[in-house]
Amino acid sequence: MIKVRHLEKRFGEQTVLSDVTFGVAHQEIFALLGPSGAGKTTIINILTQRLAPDGGEGAVEVPPRQIGLMLDSGGLYPHLNCLENLNLYARIYGLPKEIVLETLHTVGLGEFAKKTVSELSRGMTQRLALARAILYSPKLLILDEPTSALDPGTGRGICDLLQKLRNDGATIFLTTHNMDEALKLCDRVALLHEGKIVVQGAPVDLCQRHKALRTVPDLEAVFLQLTGVTL
């Protein structure tokens, strides 16, 4: 579904990505993990053709209409309410109105349907952005920090929803700095540090390989061990 090969990106004299290679298989949940500034969002911007790479390639193997995006801007209109925002996208994709309210309930915003985006908390805005991304049942979801700013309970609810979407056939590629969430949610992860992938694989396998199991598997300990950086 996604192929990234020897990806390079520079901004002026600063190298942001260096020889980044990974792939995301059909119906897999794959995460890029790393701190702010590691290059995660730059990779998403290349995959969504917001940026051109300086070397290598980043290819998405499904048509744009089959991709659901949740990026930093969210693609939301601040002066419209939740229902109006999703109705706009439903009309674009020829979806029935019923699907809009159903999707709002799915992300826990049903009772806030008439609230404008500018009145929402950051966490609620995150949920609305996710609702927009899943509205038309895309085959591939690309999500940039989907649970940032959410309380733990809501974050768990979003993770449960992502698992359900994967079980229903979706492929999910996300970025996060939440190692515990990635351990529980993802089939495979890649740890990104200063624009380079330092290791990738199944989360528990990485913990076992780097002896970071202790009482529970600990991806953050793996990252610290490989980079010297604490998240």
PAZAPA-4460 file (N, C-alpha, C; in steps of 0.05 Angstrom, whole numbers, plus 32768, in hexadecimal, padded with zeros to 4 digits):
% residues 231
    n_x    n_y    n_z   ca_x   ca_y   ca_z    c_x    c_y    c_z   seq   type   mol
   8010   7FE8   8000   8000   8000   8000   8011   8019   8000     1      M     A
   8027   8019   800F   803A   802F   800F   8056   8024   800B     2      I     A
   8066   8030   7FF9   8081   8029   7FF5   8093   8042   7FF7     3      K     A
   80A5   8041   800A   80B9   8057   800D   80D5   804B   800A     4      V     A
   80E4   8056   7FF7   80FE   804B   7FF0   8113   8061   7FEF     5      R     A
   8126   805F   8001   813E   8070   8002   8136   808E   8000     6      H     A
   8122   8095   8010   8117   80B0   800F   812B   80C4   801B     7      L     A
   812E   80DB   800D   8140   80F1   8015   8130   810B   8014     8      E     A
   8134   811C   8028   8128   8137   8026   813A   814B   8035     9      K     A
   813F   8161   8028   814F   8176   8034   8140   8191   8032    10      R     A
   8144   81A1   8046   813B   81BD   8046   8153   81CF   8048    11      F     A
   815B   81DA   8031   8175   81E8   8031   818C   81D5   8035    12      G     A
   819C   81DB   8049   81B3   81C9   804F   81AC   81B5   8064    13      E     A
   8194   81B5   806F   818C   81A3   8084   8180   818A   8078    14      Q     A
   818B   8173   807E   8180   8159   8076   816A   8150   808A    15      T     A
   8152   814E   8080   813B   8147   8091   8135   8129   8090    16      V     A
   8139   811D   8079   8135   8100   8075   814D   80F4   8067    17      L     A
   8157   80DD   8070   816F   80D2   8064   816B   80B3   8061    18      S     A
   8169   80AB   8048   8168   808E   8040   8152   807F   8050    19      D     A
   813A   808B   8050   8123   807F   805F   8116   806A   804D    20      V     A
   8114   8051   8056   8108   803B   8047   80F5   802B   8059    21      T     A
   80DC   8028   8051   80CA   8016   805F   80B2   8011   804C    22      F     A
   80A1   7FFE   8053   8089   7FF8   8044   8072   7FF3   8057    23      G     A
   805A   7FF7   804E   8041   7FF2   805D   8030   7FDF   804D    24      V     A
   802A   7FC8   8058   801B   7FB3   804A   7FFD   7FB7   804D    25      A     A
   7FEE   7FAA   803C   7FD1   7FAB   803D   7FC6   7FA2   8058    26      H     A
   7FB3   7FB1   8063   7FA5   7FAC   807D   7FB9   7FAA   8094    27      Q     A
   7FCD   7FBA   8093   7FE1   7FBC   80A9   7FDE   7FD7   80B7    28      E     A
   7FE4   7FD8   80D1   7FE6   7FF1   80DF   8004   7FF5   80E4    29      I     A
   800F   800A   80D8   802C   8010   80D8   8030   802C   80E3    30      F     A
   8043   802F   80F5   8047   804A   8101   8064   8052   80FE    31      A     A
   8068   806C   80F9   8082   8079   80FB   8083   8085   8117    32      L     A
   8097   807E   8127   8099   8088   8142   80B2   8099   8144    33      L     A
   80AF   80AF   8153   80C6   80C0   8157   80BD   80DB   8163    34      G     A
   80D0   80EA   816E   80CA   8104   817A   80C4   8118   8165    35      P     A
   80BA   812F   816D   80B6   8146   815B   80D0   814D   814D    36      S     A
   80CF   8152   8133   80E6   8159   8124   80F5   8141   8119    37      G     A
   80EB   8129   811D   80F9   8111   8113   80F6   810D   80F5    38      A     A
   80E1   811A   80E9   80DC   8117   80CD   80C2   8109   80C6    39      G     A
   80B2   8102   80DA   8099   80F3   80D5   8086   8101   80C3    40      K     A
   8080   811B   80C9   806D   812A   80B9   8078   812F   809D    41      T     A
   8092   8133   809A   809E   8136   8080   8099   811E   806E    42      T     A
   809B   8106   8079   8095   80EE   806A   8078   80EE   8061    43      I     A
   8065   80F5   8073   8049   80F6   806B   8045   810B   8055    44      I     A
   8052   8122   8057   804F   8137   8043   8059   812D   8028    45      N     A
   806D   811D   8027   8077   8112   800E   8063   80FD   8003    46      I     A
   8059   80EB   8015   8046   80D7   800C   802C   80E4   8001    47      L     A
   8024   80FA   800C   800C   8108   8003   8011   811D   7FEE    48      T     A
   802A   811E   7FE4   8032   8130   7FCE   8030   814D   7FD6    49      Q     A
   8032   8153   7FEF   8035   816F   7FF8   8052   8178   7FF5    50      R     A
   8065   8165   7FF5   8081   816B   7FF2   808D   8157   7FDD    51      L     A
   80A1   8160   7FCE   80AF   814E   7FBC   80C9   8145   7FCA    52      A     A
   80D0   812C   7FC7   80E9   8122   7FD3   8101   812C   7FC4    53      P     A
   8118   812D   7FD1   8131   8134   7FC3   8140   811B   7FB9    54      D     A
   8136   8104   7FC1   8141   80EA   7FB8   8130   80D3   7FC1    55      G     A
   8132   80BD   7FB3   8122   80A6   7FBA   8105   80AA   7FB2    56      G     A
   80F3   8099   7FBD   80D7   809B   7FB6   80C5   8094   7FCD    57      E     A
   80AD   80A0   7FCD   8099   8099   7FE0   807F   8097   7FD1    58      G     A
   8075   807E   7FCF   805E   8079   7FBE   8047   806D   7FCD    59      A     A
   802E   8076   7FC7   8016   806B   7FD2   8007   805D   7FBC    60      V     A
   8000   8044   7FC1   7FF6   8033   7FAB   7FD8   8031   7FA9    61      E     A
   7FCA   8045   7FB2   7FAD   8046   7FAF   7FA5   8062   7FA5    62      V     A
   7F8F   8065   7F96   7F86   807F   7F8C   7F80   8092   7FA2    63      P     A
   7F83   80AD   7F9D   7F7E   80C1   7FB2   7F63   80BE   7FBF    64      P     A
   7F4E   80B7   7FAF   7F33   80B5   7FBB   7F30   809E   7FCE    65      R     A
   7F44   808D   7FD0   7F42   8076   7FE2   7F55   807A   7FFA    66      Q     A
   7F5E   8093   7FFE   7F70   809A   8014   7F62   80AD   8027    67      I     A
   7F62   80A7   8041   7F58   80B9   8055   7F70   80C6   8063    68      G     A
   7F70   80E1   8064   7F86   80F0   8070   7F7E   80FE   8089    69      L     A
   7F8F   80FC   809D   7F8C   810D   80B5   7FA7   811A   80BA    70      M     A
   7FA9   8133   80B1   7FC3   8141   80B3   7FC1   8157   80C8    71      L     A
   7FD6   8166   80CC   7FD6   8179   80E1   7FC0   818E   80DF    72      D     A
   7FBA   8197   80C6   7FA5   81AB   80C2   7F89   819F   80C5    73      S     A
   7F86   8185   80C1   7F6C   8178   80C4   7F59   817C   80AD    74      G     A
   7F5D   8190   809C   7F4B   8194   8086   7F30   819D   808E    75      G     A
   7F2E   81AC   80A5   7F14   81B4   80B0   7F10   81D2   80AD    76      L     A
   7EF6   81DA   80AC   7EEF   81F6   80A9   7EE6   8200   80C5    77      Y     A
   7EF5   8213   80D1   7EF1   821A   80ED   7ED6   8228   80F2    78      P     A
   7EC9   8234   80DE   7EB0   8242   80E4   7E97   8232   80DD    79      H     A
   7E9C   8219   80D5   7E85   8206   80D1   7E84   81F3   80E8    80      L     A
   7E6D   81E8   80ED   7E6B   81D5   8103   7E73   81B9   80FA    81      N     A
   7E74   81A6   810C   7E7E   818B   8105   7E6D   817F   80EF    82      C     A
   7E53   8181   80F1   7E41   8175   80DD   7E46   8182   80C2    83      L     A
   7E48   819C   80C1   7E4C   81AA   80A8   7E66   81A3   809B    84      E     A
   7E7B   81A0   80AB   7E95   8199   80A1   7E94   817E   8093    85      N     A
   7E88   816A   80A0   7E87   814F   8094   7E73   814E   807D    86      L     A
   7E5E   815E   807E   7E4B   815E   8068   7E58   8167   804E    87      N     A
   7E6B   817A   8050   7E79   8184   8039   7E88   816D   802B    88      L     A
   7E96   815D   803B   7EA5   8147   8030   7E93   8130   8026    89      Y     A
   7E7D   812D   8034   7E69   8118   802C   7E5E   811F   8010    90      A     A
   7E59   8138   800B   7E4F   8140   7FF0   7E64   813B   7FDB    91      R     A
   7E7D   8142   7FE1   7E93   813D   7FCE   7E95   8120   7FC6    92      I     A
   7E91   810E   7FD9   7E94   80F2   7FD4   7E7A   80E4   7FCE    93      Y     A
   7E64   80F3   7FCD   7E4A   80E7   7FC6   7E40   80D4   7FDB    94      G     A
   7E45   80DB   7FF5   7E3C   80C9   800B   7E21   80D2   8016    95      L     A
   7E12   80C0   8020   7DF8   80C8   802C   7DFD   80D7   8046    96      P     A
   7DEA   80E9   804D   7DEC   80FA   8064   7DEE   80E9   807E    97      K     A
   7DE1   80D2   807E   7DE0   80C1   8096   7DFC   80B9   809F    98      E     A
   7E0E   80B6   808C   7E29   80AD   8092   7E38   80C2   80A3    99      I     A
   7E31   80DB   80A0   7E3F   80F1   80AE   7E3A   80EF   80CC   100      V     A
   7E21   80EE   80D4   7E1B   80ED   80F0   7E25   80D2   80FC   101      L     A
   7E23   80BD   80ED   7E2E   80A3   80F6   7E4C   80A5   80FC   102      E     A
   7E5A   80B3   80EA   7E77   80B5   80EE   7E7E   80C7   8106   103      T     A
   7E6E   80DC   810A   7E72   80ED   8121   7E6E   80DD   813B   104      L     A
   7E5A   80CC   813C   7E56   80BB   8153   7E6D   80A7   8157   105      H     A
   7E78   809E   8140   7E8E   808B   8142   7EA6   8096   8150   106      T     A
   7EAC   80B0   814C   7EC3   80BD   8159   7EBB   80CC   8172   107      V     A
   7EA2   80C8   817C   7E9A   80D4   8195   7E92   80F1   8194   108      G     A
   7E8A   80FA   817C   7E82   8117   8179   7E65   811A   8172   109      L     A
   7E55   8105   8174   7E39   8107   816D   7E2A   811E   817B   110      G     A
   7E2F   8121   8194   7E20   8136   81A3   7E2B   8152   819E   111      E     A
   7E42   8154   8190   7E4D   816E   8189   7E4B   8175   816C   112      F     A
   7E38   8168   815E   7E35   816C   8141   7E31   8189   8139   113      A     A
   7E23   8199   814A   7E1D   81B4   8143   7E32   81C9   814E   114      K     A
   7E47   81BF   8159   7E5B   81D0   8165   7E70   81D7   814F   115      K     A
   7E77   81F1   814D   7E8A   81F9   8138   7EA6   81F0   813F   116      T     A
   7EB6   81EC   812B   7ED2   81E2   812F   7EE1   81F5   8141   117      V     A
   7EDD   820F   813E   7EEC   8223   814E   7EE6   8220   816C   118      S     A
   7ED0   8214   8172   7EC8   8210   818F   7ED2   81F6   819A   119      E     A
   7EDD   81E5   818A   7EE5   81CA   8193   7F00   81CB   81A1   120      L     A
   7F04   81B9   81B4   7F1E   81B6   81C0   7F30   81A9   81AB   121      S     A
   7F4A   81A9   81B1   7F5D   819D   819E   7F57   817F   819A   122      R     A
   7F51   8172   81B0   7F4B   8155   81AF   7F32   8150   819E   123      G     A
   7F1E   8160   81A1   7F05   815D   8191   7F0B   8163   8174   124      M     A
   7F1C   8177   816F   7F23   817D   8153   7F31   8165   8147   125      T     A
   7F43   8158   8156   7F50   8140   814D   7F3C   812A   8145   126      Q     A
   7F28   8127   8155   7F14   8112   8150   7F04   8119   8136   127      R     A
   7EFE   8133   8132   7EEF   813B   811A   7F00   8137   8101   128      L     A
   7F1A   813D   8104   7F2C   8138   80ED   7F2D   811A   80E6   129      A     A
   7F2D   8109   80FB   7F2D   80ED   80F6   7F12   80E4   80E9   130      L     A
   7EFC   80F0   80F2   7EE2   80EA   80E6   7EE3   80F1   80C8   131      A     A
   7EEE   8108   80C1   7EF0   8110   80A5   7F01   80FB   8095   132      R     A
   7F16   80F1   80A2   7F28   80DE   8094   7F1A   80C3   808E   133      A     A
   7F09   80BA   80A0   7EFD   80A0   809D   7EE1   80A1   8091   134      I     A
   7ED7   80B9   808B   7EBB   80BD   8082   7EB3   80AA   806B   135      L     A
   7EC5   80A7   8057   7EBE   8099   803F   7ECB   807D   803E   136      Y     A
   7ED1   8072   8055   7EDC   8057   8057   7EF4   8052   8044   137      S     A
   7F0A   8062   8047   7F21   8060   8035   7F30   8045   803A   138      P     A
   7F3E   803D   8025   7F4E   8025   8027   7F68   802A   8036   139      K     A
   7F72   8043   8035   7F8B   804A   8043   7F86   8063   8054   140      L     A
   7F8E   8062   806D   7F8D   8079   807F   7FAA   8082   8084   141      L     A
   7FAF   809C   8081   7FC9   80A8   8088   7FC3   80BC   809D   142      I     A
   7FCD   80B7   80B5   7FC6   80C7   80CD   7FDE   80D2   80DB   143      L     A
   7FDF   80EC   80DE   7FF5   80FA   80EB   7FEE   8100   8108   144      D     A
   7FFA   80F1   811A   7FF5   80F4   8137   7FD7   80F4   813E   145      E     A
   7FC9   80DE   8137   7FAB   80DD   813A   7FA1   80E0   8157   146      P     A
   7FB2   80D9   816B   7FA8   80DA   8186   7FB5   80F0   8197   147      T     A
   7FC4   8101   818A   7FD1   8117   8199   7FBC   8129   81A5   148      S     A
   7FC0   8133   81BD   7FAE   8145   81CB   7F94   8138   81D5   149      A     A
   7F92   811E   81D2   7F7A   8110   81DC   7F7F   8105   81F8   150      L     A
   7F6A   8105   8208   7F6C   80F9   8223   7F6F   80DA   821F   151      D     A
   7F7A   80CC   8233   7F80   80B0   8230   7F68   809F   8227   152      P     A
   7F51   80A5   8233   7F39   8095   822B   7F31   8099   820E   153      G     A
   7F31   80B2   8205   7F2B   80B7   81E9   7F40   80AB   81D6   154      T     A
   7F59   80AD   81DF   7F6F   80A2   81CF   7F6B   8084   81CB   155      G     A
   7F63   8076   81E1   7F5E   8059   81DF   7F47   8054   81CC   156      R     A
   7F33   8065   81CD   7F1C   8061   81BC   7F24   8064   819E   157      G     A
   7F35   8077   8198   7F3F   807B   817D   7F4F   8063   8174   158      I     A
   7F60   8059   8186   7F6F   8041   817F   7F5D   8029   8179   159      C     A
   7F48   8026   818A   7F35   8010   8185   7F28   8013   816A   160      D     A
   7F21   802C   8163   7F15   8031   8149   7F28   802A   8132   161      L     A
   7F41   8032   8135   7F55   802B   8120   7F58   800D   811C   162      L     A
   7F58   7FFE   8133   7F59   7FE1   8131   7F41   7FD6   8121   163      Q     A
   7F29   7FE1   8127   7F11   7FD8   8119   7F13   7FDE   80FB   164      K     A
   7F1C   7FF6   80F4   7F1F   7FFE   80D8   7F32   7FEB   80CA   165      L     A
   7F48   7FE4   80D7   7F5B   7FD1   80CC   7F4E   7FB5   80C8   166      R     A
   7F3E   7FAC   80DC   7F31   7F93   80DA   7F1C   7F93   80C3   167      N     A
   7F12   7FAA   80BD   7EFE   7FAD   80A7   7F0C   7FB0   808C   168      D     A
   7F27   7FB1   808B   7F34   7FB1   8072   7F46   7FC8   806C   169      G     A
   7F47   7FDC   807E   7F58   7FF4   8079   7F75   7FEF   8080   170      A     A
   7F87   7FFD   8072   7FA3   7FFE   8079   7FA8   8019   8086   171      T     A
   7FB8   8019   809C   7FBB   8032   80AB   7FD9   8038   80AF   172      I     A
   7FE0   8050   80A7   7FFB   805A   80AA   7FF9   8073   80BC   173      F     A
   8007   8073   80D2   8005   808A   80E5   8020   8092   80F0   174      L     A
   8021   80AA   80FA   8039   80B3   8108   8030   80B8   8125   175      T     A
   8043   80B4   8138   803D   80B8   8154   8058   80BA   8163   176      T     A
   8057   80C7   817B   806D   80C5   818D   8065   80B6   81A6   177      H     A
   804D   80AA   81A5   8043   809A   81BC   804B   807D   81B8   178      N     A
   8060   8075   81C6   806B   805A   81C2   8058   8045   81CD   179      M     A
   804B   804A   81E3   8039   8037   81EF   8022   8031   81DD   180      D     A
   8017   8046   81D1   8001   8044   81BF   8009   8033   81A6   181      E     A
   8021   8039   819C   802A   802A   8184   802E   800C   818A   182      A     A
   8038   8007   81A2   803D   7FEB   81AA   8023   7FDB   81AA   183      L     A
   800D   7FE7   81B3   7FF4   7FD9   81B5   7FE5   7FD9   819B   184      K     A
   7FE9   7FED   818A   7FD8   7FF0   8172   7FE4   7FE5   8159   185      L     A
   7FFF   7FE6   8155   800B   7FE3   813B   8015   7FC7   8136   186      C     A
   8013   7FBF   811D   801F   7FA6   8114   803E   7FA9   8111   187      D     A
   8046   7FC0   8106   8062   7FC6   8103   8067   7FE3   8108   188      R     A
   807F   7FEA   8110   8087   8006   8115   80A3   800B   8109   189      V     A
   80A8   8024   8104   80C4   802D   80FD   80CB   8044   8110   190      A     A
   80E2   8042   811D   80EB   8057   812F   80FC   806A   811E   191      L     A
   80F4   8084   811E   8100   8098   810E   810F   80AC   8120   192      L     A
   8128   80B1   811A   8138   80C4   812A   814A   80D4   8117   193      H     A
   8146   80EF   8118   8156   8101   8108   8156   80FA   80EB   194      E     A
   813E   80F3   80E1   813A   80ED   80C5   8143   80D2   80BB   195      G     A
   814A   80C0   80CE   8153   80A5   80C6   8143   8091   80D6   196      K     A
   813C   807A   80C9   8130   8064   80D7   8146   8054   80E5   197      I     A
   8144   8052   80FF   8159   8044   810E   8152   8026   8111   198      V     A
   8138   8020   8110   8130   8004   8112   8113   8002   810A   199      V     A
   810A   7FEB   8100   80EE   7FE7   80FA   80E7   7FCA   80FD   200      Q     A
   80CD   7FC4   8102   80C4   7FA9   8106   80AB   7FA8   8118   201      G     A
   80A3   7F90   811F   808D   7F8D   8132   8095   7F98   814D   202      A     A
   8083   7FA7   815A   808B   7FB4   8174   8096   7FA1   8189   203      P     A
   8089   7F8B   818E   8093   7F79   81A3   80AD   7F6C   819B   204      V     A
   80B0   7F66   8181   80C9   7F5B   8178   80E1   7F6E   817C   205      D     A
   80DC   7F88   8178   80F0   7F9C   817C   80F8   7F9D   819A   206      L     A
   80E4   7F9C   81AB   80E9   7F9C   81C8   80F9   7F84   81D0   207      C     A
   80F2   7F6D   81C6   8101   7F54   81CC   811D   7F56   81C2   208      Q     A
   8121   7F60   81AA   813B   7F61   819E   814E   7F73   81AD   209      R     A
   8143   7F89   81B8   8153   7F9C   81C7   8150   7F9A   81E5   210      H     A
   8145   7F83   81EE   8143   7F7D   820A   8135   7F94   821A   211      K     A
   811F   7F9E   820F   8110   7FB4   821C   80F5   7FAA   8226   212      A     A
   80F4   7F91   822E   80DB   7F86   8237   80D5   7F8D   8254   213      L     A
   80E9   7F8B   8266   80E6   7F90   8282   80CB   7F83   828B   214      R     A
   80BA   7F93   8298   80A0   7F88   82A0   808C   7F88   8289   215      T     A
   808E   7F9C   8277   807D   7F9E   8260   808F   7FA6   8248   216      V     A
   8087   7FA0   822F   8096   7FA9   8218   8098   7FC8   8218   217      P     A
   80AF   7FD3   8212   80B4   7FF0   8215   80C2   7FFA   81FC   218      D     A
   80B3   8005   81E9   80BE   8010   81D0   80CF   8029   81D6   219      L     A
   80C7   8038   81EB   80D6   8050   81F1   80F2   8049   81FA   220      E     A
   80F5   8032   8208   8110   8029   8210   8120   8021   81F8   221      A     A
   8114   8015   81E4   8122   800F   81CB   812C   8028   81BE   222      V     A
   811A   803C   81BC   8122   8055   81AF   813A   8063   81BE   223      F     A
   8138   8063   81D9   814D   806E   81E9   8167   805F   81E4   224      L     A
   8166   8045   81E4   817D   8034   81E0   818B   8039   81C5   225      Q     A
   817B   803E   81B0   8186   8041   8195   818E   805D   818E   226      L     A
   8182   8071   819B   8187   808D   8194   8193   809E   81AA   227      T     A
   8190   8095   81C3   8198   80A5   81D9   8185   80BC   81E0   228      G     A
   816D   80BB   81D3   8159   80D0   81D6   8141   80C5   81E6   229      V     A
   8138   80D4   81F9   811F   80CD   8208   8108   80DC   81FC   230      T     A
   80F2   80CE   81F7   80DB   80DB   81EC   80CA   80E8   8201   231      L     A
***
